[in-house]
Amino acid sequence: MCFVAWFLPSAIIPKLNLIGYKFTASQLYWMAAMPGLAAGIMRIFWMILPPIMGTRKMVAATSILLIAPTLGWGVRVIEPTAPYWELMVLALLAGIGGGAFSGFMPSTSYFFPKRMAGTALGLQAGIGNFGVSLVQLLTPWLIGFSMFGWLGYLGKSQQMTFPGKAAVTVFYQNAAFVWIPLCLAIGIAAWFMLKSVPIKANIRQQFDIFNNLDTHLMTLLYIMTFGTFSGLSAQFGLLMANLYGLGNPAIVQNGAPVISGYVVPDIVNYVFLGPLIGAGARVVFSPLTDRMGGAIWTLISGIGLIGSITFTIFQLTPDTSSAAALQGGFNRFLWGMLAIFFFAGIGNASTFKQMPMIFERRQAGGVIGWTAAIAAFGPFLFGVGLNLLGAVAFYWIGVFWAVMCVGITWWRYARPGAPKPS
């Protein structure tokens, strides 16, 4: 539910203009980036809560807090009247869902021995990551029929206008409202059913992780993996639309396709696939990290990211000379993006196996929270990078970052005689 709330804006924002809003591509990129900025900041706060507040209170309170951004987004898509700043505030509040991850994962790490840590953390994080795909997959279906008509104004319909097609009646608020009862039920269940972590530590004690070199190195590695996963999950739909879809004026002008024979892709048919594959890889490969160690899989993840990002770079400049060239470019772009998600998912599993192996129990929880906090800036950094640098330049930075991380992994963790085999 936290990931649903965190990435709810990514499912709503790409089609705001289709229901009557008039935002520029730059404004939409910034709006989609805000949940990542908020989550990164909030994770620094949430990471210290488990040994202070306890899991039960933390999870229960967080679940109730998720209602605020979810309710807000539902209300403000009923009519296209919200000012830009208000939607930016709602995007920031969605970061609560991302921030909580740095409290939830350390809690789990405290309850399992090292030999089971990779599977336990991989399953929890992977299943949580499915929330991204879930909200993006279900949103097009949820908005297709009236669910809350009995609530009067809150059940009001909207007209969604697609280029070259007749307007469609939708109920866009359903995409948000449907999750509110679940947030409430989970908050109540957490209060009565969870137990708190068996470790206590004050803030000063928890911050001793920063004296350890491996804290900083593992942060770099997790930026490569989860930073990529979260950043692309938030921006995938907008990037696809602006390159190969409705947002590219060379493809769609005055609301109609201009390249004969090219079928403009409906992003809702594809955008959920990336997070789904990334989350699935995290779940499937987590037991393998317990069996083989995390470092070797982080190495494989980094090498795979180098290859898949490089391949995708050459599809970031669409060839609009013909429908066939454009369709081929889109297909290659899609496969490249899905490969990036796949290898990022493997690395998400392997890095969380490494941390309990490298650090003692209490510190491992803190490092998991810290690395998750920094990597949660992924949606913000991807939004800013794509907006200011352009897709090609930003993706090349991703290649160089992955090369650096492969070197770190081999030297410090994976080679024979490595200082910290994990």
Helices and strands as residue ranges (DSSP letters): H 2-12, G 13-15, G 17-19, H 25-46, H 50-53, H 55-65, H 67-76, H 84-93, H 95-99, H 101-111, H 114-142, G 149-155, E 158-160, E 168-170, H 174-177, H 180-193, H 203-206, G 207-211, H 213-222, I 223-227, H 228-244, E 252-253, E 256-257, G 267-269, H 273-292, H 294-313, H 323-358, H 361-375, H 378-388, H 391-409, I 410-414
